[in-house]
Amino acid sequence: MEEPTRTDAPALTWSFLALGAALLVIAVSIALAVRGGDAPEPSASPSKNPFAAPTASAHAPASSELPHVTAGVDSPGHDDWLHTDGNRIVDASGNEVWITGANWYGFNMQARVLGGLWAANMEDTLTKLGMRGINTIRLPISAQLLLEWRDYGGDVPRAVDYTKNPDLAGRTSLEIFDAFLAAAKDRGMKIIPDIHAAEADDDGHMTELWFTDRVSADQVVEAWEWFAERYKDDDTIIGYDLKNEPHGAAVWDDSDAQENWRAFAERLGNRLLEINPHALILVEGVDHSPTPDGGVSYTWWGGDLRQAAAHPIRLSDPTKLVYSPHEYGPLVYEQPWFQKAFTGETLRADVWQPNWLYLHEDGTAPLFIGEWGGHVGRDGRQDAWMLALRDLIVRERIAHTWWCVNPESGDTGGLFGADWQTFDEKKWDVLPPALWQDDAGRFVSLDHATPLPGGASVSDVY
């Protein structure tokens, strides 16, 4: 069962599949993969730039057989931690890296486990994503689930087909997360968790603030503290996206208001750096800000970082700060700028530059577009917006994670088709130029020792 498409405000919406086996089969059968539309032409010119776009549509190898994954190639350590240099994200040696990935939700929801495990094997799914160039998974999760893991390890999820995932049978959600983390590491893939909502709720992302009546702001901090402490020695988790899409009552200013997202994010970010000084701190925006004429400017939830110029996030280590807007097209919400003729140039000047791109242009800090994407081939304006943003991402080498892997996302669809086995190839015709590839066209991991399946490692590039 898909979540209804948003009609009243700009935010992603979805609802989780029913847990009974029969309903799961029905739900999967009605989730349709996107087809149709013309695919954009890939870049045609090779480049010596290690971030060069591919010379052909870089899909997975034709063989359906998944490559062998050698576990434990890269032992736990600190060789893959990242930091910032101006508007770039770099490794310990100062070499620029490119976070290019996708979102895989489920841990944030009532089922408390990755979506799709009722239909596909978790490790095979990771391998397929790695073969297609996804080097990072942004992982929505809830503060409530982190507290459950801290207190008793969590429950054994029911929304898993254990015949397809026999290695996960009897495991709690925390143990499944640890298995997911190990599998990602074995494939050279990195993880960026984000607190998608305070509560484990299918509609929790609709909550405006980072706390609720049931989960306080202090408990959110406790949840993050526990998580950072537990995984501080594992560089598979390269950073913390502190909260998904603050909006509504959330403000960005220098006040002492409990709704001041900037102040809370700054305190939380500094606390997490005390626990793990190696991690990146990713801070999203809000959805509105005052204008000089006394009005209010509105944009996507989490997409307004206008006030970061006057009221920046001040971390104890400024080289750990990454600002993280979200950006969507007209099929998610009919923003005013989609209701008139637009181009990539007008979007840049009217929307992206004042809301967040100025931070990149000024060299203030790197950007990580934590969510973008959507349906392809259904609406000409949607496709025009998507190609314009993709081309901006490629030109400026902006870090990003596509929304999303899951086909059940009602207003965007997923990279996988409804069966969680096949792919929505229309999306994959758009995405590859924005995925890190080397001169040979191999997709590049963020790991120095372990390449992506069939791809390359950071050490192979430098």
Phi, psi and omega in degrees: 000122179279152173285146178299147175292140181298138174234348187246344182199156183279088172207153176291145177225146173199164169228151189278155179292147176298153189272338178296142186301320181295316180294327178297318179298317179297315183299316181295323183293335182264353176279116189259138175285149179283132175224165176093164181094162181267136179280141177289152177284135177287166177300143185250354186248124177291161181212150175277351175300128180297348178258018187300143174291156182290157176269355176209164178296111191269079177270177179296158176306153184296329181296138179277354181280128181283144181290155176289137179252123179270110183288146171075021178299319181247108181289157180306136181185200185236022185279347184251007178296149185242160171213181184247154176220099187064237180260019181244151173257128188228163177271186185298335180269001180087008177280134181290137175238164184230110175284113181225104188213207183208159177269141175226102187265169179145316178296340180277351191258180184297329180290337174060038178201159179308138174293152174090352182286354171280350187233343188213158175282132185300313184290321176297322179296317176298317179299315179299319179293318178297322178297334180262011168099007178280107182262354181215138173249118168278125192243098176299140182209169178244150175297323179301317179293320178300320178292323176295318177299318179297319189278322182210009175089353179083172182264168173280117184293148176265341185274046179224134170272105185283350170287330176273340180230063185298331180291345182262356184302130178079359182275146175285170179297326176295318179293326175292320176300316180297323177294320176298316180299315179295320179294321177297316180300319181293344180252010178073016184262146180252162184235136170237101176286146171229139173285101183284333178197156176295317184258152174283092191214131180301331178251020183297332180295345178284342181296132188289321188253175183273002178222162178223182176294335183264332180233109186282167176299322178296323179290327174298317177299316179300320180297313179296319180300315179299315182296313181298319179294317184295322188247019187293341181260009181245108183280013168292327176267103190268349181187173183235117173272106199294325181197135178282127167045061170302140183199183177063251182289344182292134179234164178232101180203197182251022183276173175263011182297142179294344178271004181283099182296321180301315182294317180294316180298321179296314179296315181294316179301317179293323177296318181291328176291334173295326181277314180226093183288357183269340189281149169285147176247114183256124186239120177277169178268200174247203181241001181202161176203156179289151177252159182303333182272010179090004178269197180225135176258133181242147175209200180295151174303128182080356188263359183258109177241024182301322185280355178293341177291312181277330184229076184285162169286126183248100179264154177299330173237099183299340182281007177253359186271130172228127176273143191225089175279164169243151186211132182224172182254184188292340178285346173271317177197139181279081176293156182304325183287349175269353184267014176214170179299136180218160174225175174300325180291319180289324176297319179297314184287320188270332189238300190290315183296311181289332183278321184203333186294335180301329179296324175286314183297324181278353183073019181295312182194160175289161173251148172227105178282096189290335177217130168199168180128198180137189181293149180236138174085010180254339186206127183298323179293320177300313180295321179295316177300314185296316180293324178296316180290318177303315182295324175297314178303317181291314182298317186265356181055052180275133176295148184195159168224124182291141171258113003204179174288320190290125178288346183280355179294112194298322185258006179226334191069185184228172175292330174271153169285179187298337182274356183061017178241313179272170183245153170279095189292337177297320176293320182288345171284337180272319196282321190308322178301338180264015177249141186294124177226152177269185183298333181273002181082012177275139175289142189249133175280177171259013182256140182280337183250329187250119177282163167298155177306119182074006186242215185229165177253172175302319181295330176293328182282316182254000000 
